[in-house]
Amino acid sequence: SPEARLIASWNDVGTFRLTKDVAGEMSIENADLHGNVEVAHPRMDMTAGNLNLTFAPATRPATQRATTQPAMMQLATTLPATTPATKSASTRPSIEPRRLVASGEVKATIKDPNRPPQSIAAQALEIDTATTTDGTIYPRTIKADGEVVASDGEESMRAGQLRAHLRPTTRPADDAAKGDTEIEIESLVAQP
């Protein structure tokens, strides 16, 4: 859906690896971006010098017919659109970010719909995602190296290295949060 798009911009070079999905359509498998990279996604915002994104294979809703529109258009970038904007986003296969590797003065904000944003700054950052049973993508593992500063808005932590494993919470959702997946820390290791 349009509200779940990952939007990326960069100043230097962007290299994309495409593959054919099971329906024979082109799908983005990997994006390697260099030069003042900025990323916006409903669950995360980030800036970095360089970024490598790996995506899960493209999927399409079971009720949706195949289309000739490339899945690459799900990744909105600063490049010009190659297809008419009048086509509904629901006809495009969905691609999901699975792994993010960023370097060079990385600053990221992880957004949870039920909590204040959590931020992390480091020289290098790796995030692996997972998907809940309802299809919500969330950060599963976070690895940060080099001058790490992490904050939840109330407390902050400084470290040389940080490793965190996250999971969907098992607490019942209140009425305002129904339909939103809340995440919590499963484990956290910080080293000088």
C-alpha positions in Angstrom: 0.0 0.0 0.0 1.2 3.6 -0.6 1.4 4.3 3.2 3.9 1.4 3.6 6.4 2.6 1.0 10.1 2.9 1.6 11.3 6.2 0.2 15.1 6.6 -0.4 17.2 9.4 -1.8 20.9 9.6 -2.3 23.5 12.0 -4.0 26.0 9.8 -5.7 25.5 6.3 -7.1 22.5 3.9 -6.8 22.9 0.3 -8.0 19.9 -2.0 -8.1 19.9 -5.7 -8.6 16.6 -7.0 -10.2 15.3 -10.5 -10.4 12.2 -12.1 -11.9 9.5 -13.3 -9.5 7.5 -16.5 -9.9 5.1 -14.7 -12.3 8.1 -13.7 -14.5 7.9 -10.0 -13.5 10.9 -7.9 -12.5 11.4 -7.3 -8.8 14.0 -5.5 -6.9 16.3 -7.8 -4.9 19.0 -5.4 -3.6 19.7 -1.6 -3.6 23.2 -0.2 -3.0 23.1 3.6 -2.4 26.0 6.0 -1.9 26.2 9.6 -0.9 24.1 11.3 1.8 21.4 8.6 1.9 18.0 9.4 3.4 15.4 6.7 4.0 11.7 7.2 5.2 9.5 4.2 6.0 6.4 4.0 8.3 8.5 2.1 10.9 11.9 3.9 10.4 13.6 7.1 9.2 17.4 7.1 8.6 20.3 9.0 7.2 23.8 7.6 6.4 26.7 8.0 4.1 26.0 4.6 2.4 23.2 2.1 2.5 22.7 -1.5 1.3 19.1 -2.7 1.3 18.1 -6.3 0.7 14.4 -7.1 0.0 12.3 -10.3 0.4 11.0 -11.7 -2.9 8.1 -9.8 -4.3 4.6 -11.0 -3.3 1.2 -10.1 -4.6 -2.1 -10.3 -2.9 -3.8 -13.6 -3.5 -6.8 -12.0 -5.1 -4.7 -9.8 -7.4 -4.0 -10.6 -11.1 -0.5 -10.3 -12.4 0.4 -6.9 -13.9 3.1 -5.8 -16.2 4.1 -2.9 -13.9 7.6 -3.5 -12.4 7.7 -4.2 -8.6 10.6 -1.7 -8.5 8.0 1.1 -8.4 7.2 0.1 -4.8 10.5 1.6 -3.9 9.9 5.2 -4.4 13.2 7.0 -5.1 14.4 10.4 -6.3 14.6 8.8 -9.8 11.8 9.7 -12.2 8.9 7.4 -12.4 8.9 5.0 -15.4 5.2 4.2 -15.4 2.1 6.4 -15.3 1.2 7.6 -11.8 -2.5 6.9 -12.5 -2.1 3.2 -11.9 -3.3 2.0 -8.5 -0.6 0.9 -6.1 -2.7 -2.2 -5.2 -1.8 -3.7 -8.7 1.9 -3.7 -7.9 3.6 -6.6 -6.2 4.8 -5.8 -2.7 8.5 -5.9 -1.8 9.6 -5.8 1.8 12.9 -4.7 3.3 14.6 -7.6 5.0 18.1 -6.4 5.7 19.6 -2.9 6.0 23.3 -2.2 6.3 24.3 1.4 6.7 27.7 3.1 7.3 29.0 6.6 7.7 27.5 8.7 10.5 24.3 6.7 10.7 21.3 8.2 12.4 18.1 6.2 12.6 14.7 6.6 14.3 12.6 3.5 14.9 8.9 4.2 15.1 6.5 2.2 17.2 2.8 3.3 16.9 2.3 3.0 20.6 5.5 4.5 22.0 7.7 7.5 21.6 10.3 7.1 18.8 13.6 5.4 19.6 16.8 6.7 18.1 20.2 5.3 17.4 23.3 6.9 16.0 26.5 5.0 15.1 29.2 4.7 12.5 27.7 1.4 11.3 24.2 -0.1 11.6 22.7 -3.4 10.6 19.0 -4.1 10.9 17.3 -7.4 10.0 13.5 -7.4 9.8 10.9 -10.0 10.4 7.2 -10.2 9.7 4.4 -10.8 12.2 1.5 -13.2 11.5 -0.6 -10.2 10.5 2.0 -9.1 7.9 3.5 -6.2 9.8 7.3 -5.7 9.3 9.3 -4.9 12.4 13.0 -4.7 13.2 14.1 -8.1 14.6 17.8 -7.5 15.2 19.8 -4.4 15.5 23.6 -4.2 15.5 25.4 -0.9 15.9 29.1 -0.3 16.0 31.3 2.8 16.6 30.3 5.7 18.9 26.8 4.3 19.5 24.2 6.5 21.2 20.8 5.0 21.7 17.8 6.8 23.2 14.1 6.2 23.9 13.3 9.8 24.6 13.6 9.4 28.4 16.9 7.6 28.8 20.0 7.3 26.6 23.0 4.9 26.4 26.5 5.2 25.0 28.5 2.3 23.9 31.1 1.1 21.4 28.9 -1.8 20.2 25.2 -2.5 20.7 23.2 -5.7 19.9 19.5 -5.8 20.4 16.8 -8.5 19.6 13.2 -7.2 19.4 9.9 -9.1 19.3 6.2 -8.3 19.1 4.8 -7.7 22.6 2.6 -10.3 24.2 0.7 -7.6 26.1 -2.9 -7.2 25.0 -3.4 -4.1 22.9 -5.6 -1.3 24.2 -8.5 -0.1 22.0 -6.4 2.8 20.6 -3.6 0.4 19.6 -5.7 -2.5 18.1 -4.3 -3.3 14.6 -0.9 -1.9 15.4 1.9 -4.2 16.4 3.9 -3.1 19.4 7.5 -4.3 19.7 9.6 -4.8 22.8 13.3 -5.6 23.6 13.9 -9.3 24.0 17.6 -8.9 24.8 20.1 -6.1 24.7 24.0 -6.2 25.0 26.1 -3.1 25.1 29.9 -3.1 25.2 32.4 -0.3 25.5 
